[in-house]
Amino acid sequence: MVQVAWNDKVSLTRAFQGAYAVFGVTLSFRKDNETTQGQNMVDACLADNVPLFIWSSLPSAKEESHGKWTTIRAFEEKSAVDRYIKAVGQPAVIFHTAMFTENLLEHAGGHQLVPVYPDKWEICYPMVPSNVRQPTTYVEKDVGPAVVAVINHWDDSHWRERLGKEPIPLCSYIITGKEMAETITQVTGKEVTYVTMTETVQEPIKSLFAFSAEYSYPYELPAPILLELGVKFHSFEDFVREKAVPFMKEMLKI
């Protein structure tokens, strides 16, 4: 392992020397600009002739909403790197993720699944009504296998052309808040309700989730091309059984 800094292009170039593939991801809601960080990684790949850069990104909220949502940094700064990759000619696969499954238990504003009584729980979700279908990415289970599948097929010119043509949505499943609550109830036997939070939600979370309530990837999900590569996606029920059930038991001990 080597230590690098997103904003230090020299350290990135040194770290990427001899690499066949680089998986690039930047953290949102920080003071540093994600566009600069992503472009630095692209430039380091070009300097080292890295054959494949895999970039974890998001679409432009401004473009997808036809100008309605213009200030959501996470979407605009990441999507600017998409355009930069194309402009400079770095061989790349761009993944567009969605809401993270893990947000239910680990979120910047605290976990969303909270106990009201021992046998009654609430999913307190920002801005998104219970009937809205949300594309969701189970990061821990599905991102890694998708990245590995791309790397394993990159030498094949047929796959390389298809994978690099357009951004690929990396989404595990689509689910509504009502379906989330019903699934947890079915698995645990606990009463679970979904609550849409609006008044207490602060920026930048408010705008991000408000946009997400209006926008869904206009593609078949999970992406057929990733299924063709053999990626086995996980369901929300998988997450509930593997992660939510132990979390709920631990919460009741506190």
C-alpha positions, 0 to 999 in steps of 0.5 A: 500500500502507498499513501497518496493525496487526491490533490497531489498529482505527483503522489498519484502519478507515482502510485499509479506507475505499473498499474493495469487498472485504477478505480477512482472514487471521491468523497462528497460533502467535503471542502475539496473539489471533486472535479479537481480530484478526479481530473488529477487521477485521470491525468496520473493515469495518462502520465503512466499509460494506465490501460483502464480507469474506472470512475465512480460518478453521478450524472449531472443533476442540472442536465437531467432536471433541465436546469431545475437543480443546479447547485448539488455539488456531488452530481456536478463535480463528479459529472464534470470528470466524466466529460474530462475523461472523454476530452483527454482520451483516457480509456475508462469505464464510468459507473453512475451509482445511486442511493446507497443501501448502507444509508439506512444504517450509516448516513451523514445525518445519522442512521435512518432506521430508528427504534420507536419501541422494541417492536416498532421501528421507523425508516426516517428518510429525507424528502422522498415519498413512500411510493417513489421508486429509488434506484439503489446501490448495495456498495459493499456487495456489488461495487467490487464485483462489478469493478472486477468483472470490468477489469477481467474483460477489458482486454477483449476488444468487443467488451472494451468498446461496449463498456467504454461507450457510455456511463453504466448505471451501477444499481443493485435494485429499485425499491420504494420506501413502502417496500423497504418497510414491508421487507424489514417487517417480513424478515424481522416480524417487527412493525416498521413504518416509512416516514418522509422527513422534510422540515428538519432536513438541512442542505446539502442533503435536502437538495440531493434527496429532493432531486432523487425523489424526482429523478430515476435512471431511465434504463433497465436496472440492474444494467443488462451489460453487467449481468452479461458480465456475470455480476450477481446483484444483491437485493434489499432483503439480502441487506436486511438479513445480513446487516439490518437484523444485527444492527436492530438487535444491537440498537436495542441493547443501547 
